């Protein structure tokens, strides 16, 4: 039921009579902005007339309409303006498809004719430290893409490329050896290991701040001096508009640098104050003045096969994995594979050898590098001290995935800051002969706080993901389970049901808010807006779903009963709001295909919001249980069932649940 594709196919046959490349023109079909112009509009006549010459766009549009075969699908097309072709879908066609949808659990969505095998690499936290707000975007975007692509019929393989072999384990090993109590850790490993990590990391960050603070203060001073200088130049520039404009642009950039430098100084001071006001922490810092280097040494020993460190790593890894798995369970996120960095460690020397042997990598100042014409800096795959890098692991991972899974496509759901890394990775992959695999960096922006800067705690650290989820659930409970609302519930909502609804709404609110922005955009985290019962929120759509279930309860019918009723009733539109909702329901597949085309789940969130709005208008203007005739009642019940089914399925594809009562 992808209407634009079907219309494109019909226009393709007409346009090929005029040009040899009809595809670029037949694809120019969009939904209309105003229903009075129909449902879809073809805008191909204008550029096509320019291409072929000899006729004006309106005349060409009329010729196209005469040759177009859409009578089974549309009313007679109309030419408007300079050559727009307006198309209105026949009511009978819509009603036939609605009737078919009642018998289809897939909500009218076809399975891909040519399914692709797609690996989706997402989330990928460092397992030795708690997940934080920075992990939410990769996790929910990757999960939504996997669900949508799988539903469309593609073979998806999800992989959580865990950071289970890096410096974070050196931190834990150092902390355990120097500050850990074996019996205490054995009794309660997860919180104790997290406590050791935080302790060592706090001291390391303190020492780093002490070393960097003078330079940071100098940056503030330099920025202030530059602002003063530029302000003076603007004042003396007089009426030279061009110079003033350029100076103001530089001044704006300098003010941003100043704010960034001040933020850095404030974060450093906060880290320093936390240690300097704690005698125990300060004593540890004085005892281990090079704590970061000691942690790196423990990491190096692990990578070199030191038995003690390997034993500790083997012992601690399952506990760390259990901790993040608990968060994934709460988020309802699963993976087909969790092949972390450690899985590829033995393959790294072979990758370097192969690249060197094939002439792709060369030695430079003792390091092994791949030089790429389009980049100033090379991709280093082995440092001069023999250590491997993330790039080496990523190449080994790519090599393994190609050999093991033979994918058509690999999606890396990683933030925008890593764009250059992936540009280099893909360039090297092509030189290694991997042109047969489509490699895509599905990049995304940052979660911002109320101040418009990355969401962090007062001390400058990223906010923990679990505390964020707890806050969302608590806020959701206050909104959807307030006393006044609960009083109207019949039967009353139990405490367990309230908690279940709050968890569903709260977790869904965070996921939907993230997914509703185009992935490349930054967005501001605002829990009050996220759990609101109106606006483009999961809560609004979940509430719309609950309203469909309320109608069925009052009608004393379930979905199966309505489906049976539809099979023996001729459906009919009696109000435009019914038709508008029905047409919106038929556009579900369009939204899902758009998600894949742009790797953008916001195409689905936008669609669900617009569908929920169409349902609200329908619900307000078209009485269901008090419909004037049995035929009207049956038609409206069908629309209620299909809308509920589609909202439930759409939210499910975003990894979000529903509640029958809210």
Secondary structure by P-SEA (a helix, b strand, c coil): caaaaaaaaaaaaaaaaccccccccccccccccccccccbbbcaaaaaaaaaccccaaaaaaaaaaacccccccccccccccbbbbbbccaaaaaaaaaaaaacccccccccccccbbbbbcccccccccccccaaaaaaaaaaaaaaaaaaccbbbbbcccccccaaaaaaaaaaaccccaaaaaaccaaaaaaaaaaaaaaaaaaaaaaaaaaaaaaaaaaaaaaaaaaaaaaacccaaaaaaaaaaaaaaaaaaaaaaaaaaaaaaaaaaaaaacaaaaaaaaaccaaaaaaaaaaaaaaaccaaaaaaaaacaaaaaaaaaaaaaaacccccccccccccccaaaaaaaaaaaaccccccccbbbbbbcccccccccccccccccaaaaaaaaaaaaaacccccbbbbbccccaaaaaaaaaaaaaaaccccbbbbcbbbbbbbccccccccccccccccaaaaaaaaaaaaaaacccaaaaaaccccccaaaaaaaaaaaaaaaaaaaaaaccccbbbbbbcccccccccccaaaaaaaaaaaaaaaaaacccaaaaaaaaaacccccccaaaaaaaaaaaaaaaaaaaaaaaccaaaaaaaaaaaaaaaaaaaacccccccccaaaaaaaaaaaaaaaaaaaaaaaaacbbbbccc
